[in-house]
Every structure is written in structure tokens, then in C-alpha cells.
Amino acid sequence: MTVTVSASGLTLRYGGVAALDDVSLRLEEGITGLLGPNGAGKTTLLRVLATAVPADRGAFTVLGHDPGTTAGRLALRRLLGYLPQNPGLHPDFTAFAFVDYVAILKELTDRGARHREVRRALEEAGLGDVRGRRIKKLSGGMRQRVALAAALVGAPRFLVLDEPTVGLDPEQRMRFRDLVTRTAEGRTVLLSTHQTEDVAMLCNHVIVMAGGRIRFEGTPAELTAQAAGRVWSGTERDPAARAGWRTGTGDFRNVGDPPEGARLLEPTLEDGYLLALDDSGSKAAA
């Protein structure tokens, strides 16, 4: 497939802390999951790619447009949909009014055409029936869909989603996943999340970040395979394990370097993620 987003050597420091440290990546159409602990640099990377903040060093292009130039930055923004972690919805706006406001910011100036596009984005987000309802009257899941509709207005080809399922209950998360997979058709989507199950269910590509650097890049199956032969069951937490916890059955699931004769378990994406973090020098939660 064609590379749609290409970044090389992105570096950004806040004081003495490297939020991004020589980050390079290549994205294609489909959904790429971005995993990492708090402070890993995920949100900073998304903000740089969304042209919200400039990097200190490095360069990137999106669909051939270079945001290092004024013309390139404007062209990129016309192709961009961005759902930040805290979208700042106006509670007294209706869903339609808020998405219409974002459409105006995206330079959709013809009122009739803009309103047709706003209705299309709301329908795509599953909000056609509540578009006249005030945001403060909507559920948490519906508010997230309003924010997604705002990101979708203008039919962007590069969609940046920062923690879109945070705070949603399991049913809302399931509905939102279905929505994301449908809206990803023909688009490049970069999805930051703490939920490894979101990546397992949605993504064809995954990136793991820690300490401002990329520690793994590949498919979810390849990340899971990194834990093959490194997950085992025991009657207690193995002190040599890199991570371990008691399961609902009362046994302990240990992740790391198993002792001889250990009863090995089938690895999960989460196991591979924990090992990717641990191998990078980050502490895995036990």
C-alpha cells in the first residue's frame, strides 16, 4: 500500500525533557494503534502530526504535503481530522451547531454546502437523530461521537484520534469501535489509546512508545508473538517475572523469562506490550 504519512527524526523538548526523541514512522491507509504509558510522548506526537505544535527538529509529510511551508500546512489541515484528548465541546451548543462551527473553521464557507456536509458527518457518526439536542443533554458516548463528527467534517483523509474511548463504558466502547472501523474506510487513522483490546480489535498496525521513542512497530500479531514462550501460570507471583498478577481463577499469570518446566500460556497483545515496555527500560505494572 502507498505510504500516506512519513516522519523522520521528530524531536521536541519541554525544558530538559525529550517529549519526542528522534521519532521516525511511516503510515499507510488503515488504522494504526499508538500504545504507551502516560508520559510516553503519544499526545505530543499526535499534536505535532496534527500541526498543533511544531517539532524542534525533524520533518514529516502527510499525503505529500509538507507542513514546513505555509501552503503545505494549509493543504494538510484541509485533509486532516483531529479528535484531541479533551475536545472542549461547548455544552450549550447543539450537536449540529458545534460541528457547523468546526466546519466554518475548516473554511467551508458556502452555507448550503456546509450544512449538507455537517449533516453527512453527523449521520456518519450515528447522530442524525439527535443533531438538534444540546451537547450537555447527551450521554458520554454521544459526546464522543459529536467530537468525532467534528473531526470527520470535510471528509478528511488523515484522522488523528487521541484516547477516543477514554471514559466510555463497555457498550459505548463497542459502539465507538464499530464507528471507527466504518469511518476508517479509505482513510489513514492514527489512534492513541491505553486499551490494548482497542488495538487488538481495530488496528492493522501498532506502534509502542516509551520515553519519547518508538520501541516497537509492526502488526498486532507480531507484537503478540514477542511474548510467545514468555507467559506462564503458577500458584504464586514469580519474583523473577517482569510482570505478574492473580487471575480470576486464583492462579498467577507471569510474564517474563519462565523457569524450566513452567506451564506456558498463550500470549496476548497485552503481554507483548508489557514486554516491549520492559525491554525498553520502562517499568511494567504488576
Contacts in CASP RR format, 6 or more apart in sequence:
PFRMAT RR
TARGET T0000
AUTHOR 0000-0000-0000
METHOD contacts of the structure
MODEL  1
MTVTVSASGLTLRYGGVAALDDVSLRLEEGITGLLGPNGAGKTTLLRVLA
TAVPADRGAFTVLGHDPGTTAGRLALRRLLGYLPQNPGLHPDFTAFAFVD
YVAILKELTDRGARHREVRRALEEAGLGDVRGRRIKKLSGGMRQRVALAA
ALVGAPRFLVLDEPTVGLDPEQRMRFRDLVTRTAEGRTVLLSTHQTEDVA
MLCNHVIVMAGGRIRFEGTPAELTAQAAGRVWSGTERDPAARAGWRTGTG
DFRNVGDPPEGARLLEPTLEDGYLLALDDSGSKAAA
1 28 0 8 1.000
1 29 0 8 1.000
2 28 0 8 1.000
2 29 0 8 1.000
3 26 0 8 1.000
3 27 0 8 1.000
3 28 0 8 1.000
4 27 0 8 1.000
4 28 0 8 1.000
4 29 0 8 1.000
4 62 0 8 1.000
4 63 0 8 1.000
4 157 0 8 1.000
4 158 0 8 1.000
4 188 0 8 1.000
5 25 0 8 1.000
5 26 0 8 1.000
5 27 0 8 1.000
5 49 0 8 1.000
5 60 0 8 1.000
5 61 0 8 1.000
5 62 0 8 1.000
5 63 0 8 1.000
5 158 0 8 1.000
5 188 0 8 1.000
5 190 0 8 1.000
6 25 0 8 1.000
6 26 0 8 1.000
6 27 0 8 1.000
6 60 0 8 1.000
6 61 0 8 1.000
7 23 0 8 1.000
7 24 0 8 1.000
7 25 0 8 1.000
7 26 0 8 1.000
7 49 0 8 1.000
7 58 0 8 1.000
7 59 0 8 1.000
7 60 0 8 1.000
8 24 0 8 1.000
8 58 0 8 1.000
8 59 0 8 1.000
8 60 0 8 1.000
9 22 0 8 1.000
9 23 0 8 1.000
9 24 0 8 1.000
9 57 0 8 1.000
9 58 0 8 1.000
9 59 0 8 1.000
10 20 0 8 1.000
10 22 0 8 1.000
10 23 0 8 1.000
10 24 0 8 1.000
10 45 0 8 1.000
10 48 0 8 1.000
10 55 0 8 1.000
10 57 0 8 1.000
10 58 0 8 1.000
10 59 0 8 1.000
10 60 0 8 1.000
11 18 0 8 1.000
11 20 0 8 1.000
11 21 0 8 1.000
11 22 0 8 1.000
11 23 0 8 1.000
11 55 0 8 1.000
11 56 0 8 1.000
11 57 0 8 1.000
11 58 0 8 1.000
12 18 0 8 1.000
12 19 0 8 1.000
12 20 0 8 1.000
12 44 0 8 1.000
12 48 0 8 1.000
12 53 0 8 1.000
12 55 0 8 1.000
12 56 0 8 1.000
13 19 0 8 1.000
13 56 0 8 1.000
18 211 0 8 1.000
18 212 0 8 1.000
19 39 0 8 1.000
19 41 0 8 1.000
19 44 0 8 1.000
19 212 0 8 1.000
20 41 0 8 1.000
20 44 0 8 1.000
20 45 0 8 1.000
20 48 0 8 1.000
20 55 0 8 1.000
20 212 0 8 1.000
21 211 0 8 1.000
21 212 0 8 1.000
21 213 0 8 1.000
22 213 0 8 1.000
23 45 0 8 1.000
23 209 0 8 1.000
23 212 0 8 1.000
23 213 0 8 1.000
23 214 0 8 1.000
24 214 0 8 1.000
25 207 0 8 1.000
25 214 0 8 1.000
25 217 0 8 1.000
27 188 0 8 1.000
27 190 0 8 1.000
27 205 0 8 1.000
28 188 0 8 1.000
28 205 0 8 1.000
29 186 0 8 1.000
29 187 0 8 1.000
29 188 0 8 1.000
30 184 0 8 1.000
30 186 0 8 1.000
30 187 0 8 1.000
30 188 0 8 1.000
30 189 0 8 1.000
30 204 0 8 1.000
30 205 0 8 1.000
31 180 0 8 1.000
31 181 0 8 1.000
31 184 0 8 1.000
31 189 0 8 1.000
31 191 0 8 1.000
31 202 0 8 1.000
31 203 0 8 1.000
31 204 0 8 1.000
31 205 0 8 1.000
32 188 0 8 1.000
32 189 0 8 1.000
32 190 0 8 1.000
32 191 0 8 1.000
32 203 0 8 1.000
32 204 0 8 1.000
32 205 0 8 1.000
32 206 0 8 1.000
32 207 0 8 1.000
33 190 0 8 1.000
33 191 0 8 1.000
33 192 0 8 1.000
33 193 0 8 1.000
33 198 0 8 1.000
33 199 0 8 1.000
33 202 0 8 1.000
33 203 0 8 1.000
33 205 0 8 1.000
33 206 0 8 1.000
33 207 0 8 1.000
34 42 0 8 1.000
34 45 0 8 1.000
34 46 0 8 1.000
34 190 0 8 1.000
34 191 0 8 1.000
34 192 0 8 1.000
34 193 0 8 1.000
34 206 0 8 1.000
34 207 0 8 1.000
34 209 0 8 1.000
35 42 0 8 1.000
35 193 0 8 1.000
35 194 0 8 1.000
35 196 0 8 1.000
35 199 0 8 1.000
35 206 0 8 1.000
35 207 0 8 1.000
35 208 0 8 1.000
35 209 0 8 1.000
35 273 0 8 1.000
36 42 0 8 1.000
36 194 0 8 1.000
36 208 0 8 1.000
36 209 0 8 1.000
36 210 0 8 1.000
36 273 0 8 1.000
36 277 0 8 1.000
37 210 0 8 1.000
37 277 0 8 1.000
37 282 0 8 1.000
39 211 0 8 1.000
39 212 0 8 1.000
40 209 0 8 1.000
40 210 0 8 1.000
40 211 0 8 1.000
40 212 0 8 1.000
41 209 0 8 1.000
41 211 0 8 1.000
41 212 0 8 1.000
42 162 0 8 1.000
42 192 0 8 1.000
42 209 0 8 1.000
43 85 0 8 1.000
43 162 0 8 1.000
43 192 0 8 1.000
44 53 0 8 1.000
44 212 0 8 1.000
45 209 0 8 1.000
46 82 0 8 1.000
46 84 0 8 1.000
46 160 0 8 1.000
46 162 0 8 1.000
46 190 0 8 1.000
46 192 0 8 1.000
47 53 0 8 1.000
47 84 0 8 1.000
48 54 0 8 1.000
48 55 0 8 1.000
48 60 0 8 1.000
49 60 0 8 1.000
49 62 0 8 1.000
49 160 0 8 1.000
49 190 0 8 1.000
50 80 0 8 1.000
50 81 0 8 1.000
50 82 0 8 1.000
50 84 0 8 1.000
50 160 0 8 1.000
51 67 0 8 1.000
51 73 0 8 1.000
51 76 0 8 1.000
51 77 0 8 1.000
51 80 0 8 1.000
52 82 0 8 1.000
52 84 0 8 1.000
59 66 0 8 1.000
59 68 0 8 1.000
60 66 0 8 1.000
60 67 0 8 1.000
61 67 0 8 1.000
62 76 0 8 1.000
62 79 0 8 1.000
62 80 0 8 1.000
62 158 0 8 1.000
63 76 0 8 1.000
63 79 0 8 1.000
63 157 0 8 1.000
63 158 0 8 1.000
65 72 0 8 1.000
65 73 0 8 1.000
65 75 0 8 1.000
65 76 0 8 1.000
65 79 0 8 1.000
66 72 0 8 1.000
67 73 0 8 1.000
67 76 0 8 1.000
76 158 0 8 1.000
77 106 0 8 1.000
78 106 0 8 1.000
78 107 0 8 1.000
79 156 0 8 1.000
79 157 0 8 1.000
79 158 0 8 1.000
80 156 0 8 1.000
80 158 0 8 1.000
80 159 0 8 1.000
80 160 0 8 1.000
81 151 0 8 1.000
81 152 0 8 1.000
81 156 0 8 1.000
81 158 0 8 1.000
81 159 0 8 1.000
81 160 0 8 1.000
82 151 0 8 1.000
82 159 0 8 1.000
82 160 0 8 1.000
83 147 0 8 1.000
83 148 0 8 1.000
83 150 0 8 1.000
83 151 0 8 1.000
83 159 0 8 1.000
83 160 0 8 1.000
83 161 0 8 1.000
83 162 0 8 1.000
83 164 0 8 1.000
84 162 0 8 1.000
85 162 0 8 1.000
85 163 0 8 1.000
85 166 0 8 1.000
85 192 0 8 1.000
87 147 0 8 1.000
87 150 0 8 1.000
88 147 0 8 1.000
89 98 0 8 1.000
89 135 0 8 1.000
89 143 0 8 1.000
89 146 0 8 1.000
89 147 0 8 1.000
90 98 0 8 1.000
90 101 0 8 1.000
90 135 0 8 1.000
91 134 0 8 1.000
91 135 0 8 1.000
91 136 0 8 1.000
92 134 0 8 1.000
92 135 0 8 1.000
92 136 0 8 1.000
93 101 0 8 1.000
93 134 0 8 1.000
93 135 0 8 1.000
94 131 0 8 1.000
94 132 0 8 1.000
94 133 0 8 1.000
94 134 0 8 1.000
94 135 0 8 1.000
95 122 0 8 1.000
95 127 0 8 1.000
95 130 0 8 1.000
95 131 0 8 1.000
95 132 0 8 1.000
95 133 0 8 1.000
95 135 0 8 1.000
95 138 0 8 1.000
95 142 0 8 1.000
95 146 0 8 1.000
95 149 0 8 1.000
96 118 0 8 1.000
96 119 0 8 1.000
96 122 0 8 1.000
96 131 0 8 1.000
96 132 0 8 1.000
98 135 0 8 1.000
98 146 0 8 1.000
98 150 0 8 1.000
99 118 0 8 1.000
99 121 0 8 1.000
99 122 0 8 1.000
99 146 0 8 1.000
99 149 0 8 1.000
99 150 0 8 1.000
99 153 0 8 1.000
100 114 0 8 1.000
100 115 0 8 1.000
100 118 0 8 1.000
102 150 0 8 1.000
102 153 0 8 1.000
103 114 0 8 1.000
103 117 0 8 1.000
103 118 0 8 1.000
103 121 0 8 1.000
103 153 0 8 1.000
103 154 0 8 1.000
104 114 0 8 1.000
106 153 0 8 1.000
106 154 0 8 1.000
108 114 0 8 1.000
108 117 0 8 1.000
108 153 0 8 1.000
108 154 0 8 1.000
117 153 0 8 1.000
117 154 0 8 1.000
117 155 0 8 1.000
118 153 0 8 1.000
119 128 0 8 1.000
119 131 0 8 1.000
121 149 0 8 1.000
121 150 0 8 1.000
121 152 0 8 1.000
121 153 0 8 1.000
121 154 0 8 1.000
122 128 0 8 1.000
122 131 0 8 1.000
122 149 0 8 1.000
124 149 0 8 1.000
124 152 0 8 1.000
124 182 0 8 1.000
124 183 0 8 1.000
125 145 0 8 1.000
125 146 0 8 1.000
125 148 0 8 1.000
125 149 0 8 1.000
125 152 0 8 1.000
125 179 0 8 1.000
125 183 0 8 1.000
126 145 0 8 1.000
126 179 0 8 1.000
127 142 0 8 1.000
127 145 0 8 1.000
127 146 0 8 1.000
127 149 0 8 1.000
130 138 0 8 1.000
130 142 0 8 1.000
135 143 0 8 1.000
135 146 0 8 1.000
138 146 0 8 1.000
139 172 0 8 1.000
140 167 0 8 1.000
140 168 0 8 1.000
140 172 0 8 1.000
141 168 0 8 1.000
141 172 0 8 1.000
141 175 0 8 1.000
141 176 0 8 1.000
144 164 0 8 1.000
144 165 0 8 1.000
144 168 0 8 1.000
144 172 0 8 1.000
144 176 0 8 1.000
145 176 0 8 1.000
145 179 0 8 1.000
147 164 0 8 1.000
148 161 0 8 1.000
148 164 0 8 1.000
148 176 0 8 1.000
148 179 0 8 1.000
148 180 0 8 1.000
148 183 0 8 1.000
151 159 0 8 1.000
151 160 0 8 1.000
151 161 0 8 1.000
152 159 0 8 1.000
152 183 0 8 1.000
156 187 0 8 1.000
157 186 0 8 1.000
157 187 0 8 1.000
157 188 0 8 1.000
158 187 0 8 1.000
158 188 0 8 1.000
158 190 0 8 1.000
159 183 0 8 1.000
159 184 0 8 1.000
159 187 0 8 1.000
159 188 0 8 1.000
159 189 0 8 1.000
159 190 0 8 1.000
160 189 0 8 1.000
160 190 0 8 1.000
161 180 0 8 1.000
161 189 0 8 1.000
161 190 0 8 1.000
161 191 0 8 1.000
161 192 0 8 1.000
162 192 0 8 1.000
163 192 0 8 1.000
163 193 0 8 1.000
163 194 0 8 1.000
164 176 0 8 1.000
164 180 0 8 1.000
164 191 0 8 1.000
164 193 0 8 1.000
165 172 0 8 1.000
165 173 0 8 1.000
165 176 0 8 1.000
165 177 0 8 1.000
165 193 0 8 1.000
165 195 0 8 1.000
165 198 0 8 1.000
166 194 0 8 1.000
168 176 0 8 1.000
173 195 0 8 1.000
173 198 0 8 1.000
177 198 0 8 1.000
177 201 0 8 1.000
177 202 0 8 1.000
180 189 0 8 1.000
180 191 0 8 1.000
180 202 0 8 1.000
181 202 0 8 1.000
183 189 0 8 1.000
191 198 0 8 1.000
191 199 0 8 1.000
191 202 0 8 1.000
191 203 0 8 1.000
193 199 0 8 1.000
196 268 0 8 1.000
196 269 0 8 1.000
196 270 0 8 1.000
196 273 0 8 1.000
197 269 0 8 1.000
199 206 0 8 1.000
199 220 0 8 1.000
199 269 0 8 1.000
200 220 0 8 1.000
200 268 0 8 1.000
200 269 0 8 1.000
203 220 0 8 1.000
204 219 0 8 1.000
204 220 0 8 1.000
205 217 0 8 1.000
205 218 0 8 1.000
205 219 0 8 1.000
205 220 0 8 1.000
206 216 0 8 1.000
206 217 0 8 1.000
206 218 0 8 1.000
206 219 0 8 1.000
206 220 0 8 1.000
206 223 0 8 1.000
206 269 0 8 1.000
207 214 0 8 1.000
207 216 0 8 1.000
207 217 0 8 1.000
207 218 0 8 1.000
208 214 0 8 1.000
208 215 0 8 1.000
208 216 0 8 1.000
208 217 0 8 1.000
208 223 0 8 1.000
208 273 0 8 1.000
208 276 0 8 1.000
208 277 0 8 1.000
208 280 0 8 1.000
209 215 0 8 1.000
210 276 0 8 1.000
210 277 0 8 1.000
210 280 0 8 1.000
210 281 0 8 1.000
210 282 0 8 1.000
211 280 0 8 1.000
211 282 0 8 1.000
213 280 0 8 1.000
215 276 0 8 1.000
215 277 0 8 1.000
215 279 0 8 1.000
215 280 0 8 1.000
216 223 0 8 1.000
216 226 0 8 1.000
216 276 0 8 1.000
220 269 0 8 1.000
223 269 0 8 1.000
223 272 0 8 1.000
223 273 0 8 1.000
223 276 0 8 1.000
224 267 0 8 1.000
224 268 0 8 1.000
224 269 0 8 1.000
224 271 0 8 1.000
224 272 0 8 1.000
225 267 0 8 1.000
226 267 0 8 1.000
226 272 0 8 1.000
226 275 0 8 1.000
226 276 0 8 1.000
227 255 0 8 1.000
227 267 0 8 1.000
227 268 0 8 1.000
227 271 0 8 1.000
227 272 0 8 1.000
227 274 0 8 1.000
227 275 0 8 1.000
228 267 0 8 1.000
229 258 0 8 1.000
229 264 0 8 1.000
229 267 0 8 1.000
230 255 0 8 1.000
230 256 0 8 1.000
230 257 0 8 1.000
230 258 0 8 1.000
230 267 0 8 1.000
230 271 0 8 1.000
230 275 0 8 1.000
231 253 0 8 1.000
231 254 0 8 1.000
231 255 0 8 1.000
231 256 0 8 1.000
231 258 0 8 1.000
231 264 0 8 1.000
231 265 0 8 1.000
231 266 0 8 1.000
231 267 0 8 1.000
231 268 0 8 1.000
231 271 0 8 1.000
232 238 0 8 1.000
232 253 0 8 1.000
232 254 0 8 1.000
232 258 0 8 1.000
232 259 0 8 1.000
232 262 0 8 1.000
232 263 0 8 1.000
232 264 0 8 1.000
232 265 0 8 1.000
233 251 0 8 1.000
233 252 0 8 1.000
233 253 0 8 1.000
233 254 0 8 1.000
233 262 0 8 1.000
233 263 0 8 1.000
233 265 0 8 1.000
234 251 0 8 1.000
234 252 0 8 1.000
234 254 0 8 1.000
234 262 0 8 1.000
234 263 0 8 1.000
235 251 0 8 1.000
235 252 0 8 1.000
236 252 0 8 1.000
237 244 0 8 1.000
237 245 0 8 1.000
237 246 0 8 1.000
237 252 0 8 1.000
237 254 0 8 1.000
237 286 0 8 1.000
238 244 0 8 1.000
238 252 0 8 1.000
238 254 0 8 1.000
238 258 0 8 1.000
238 259 0 8 1.000
240 256 0 8 1.000
240 257 0 8 1.000
240 259 0 8 1.000
241 254 0 8 1.000
241 255 0 8 1.000
241 256 0 8 1.000
241 286 0 8 1.000
242 255 0 8 1.000
242 256 0 8 1.000
242 257 0 8 1.000
242 274 0 8 1.000
242 275 0 8 1.000
242 278 0 8 1.000
242 284 0 8 1.000
243 254 0 8 1.000
243 255 0 8 1.000
243 256 0 8 1.000
243 274 0 8 1.000
243 278 0 8 1.000
243 284 0 8 1.000
243 285 0 8 1.000
243 286 0 8 1.000
244 252 0 8 1.000
244 253 0 8 1.000
244 254 0 8 1.000
244 255 0 8 1.000
244 286 0 8 1.000
245 252 0 8 1.000
245 253 0 8 1.000
245 286 0 8 1.000
246 252 0 8 1.000
247 253 0 8 1.000
253 265 0 8 1.000
254 262 0 8 1.000
255 271 0 8 1.000
255 272 0 8 1.000
255 274 0 8 1.000
255 275 0 8 1.000
255 284 0 8 1.000
256 275 0 8 1.000
256 278 0 8 1.000
258 264 0 8 1.000
274 284 0 8 1.000
274 285 0 8 1.000
275 284 0 8 1.000
277 283 0 8 1.000
277 284 0 8 1.000
278 284 0 8 1.000
END
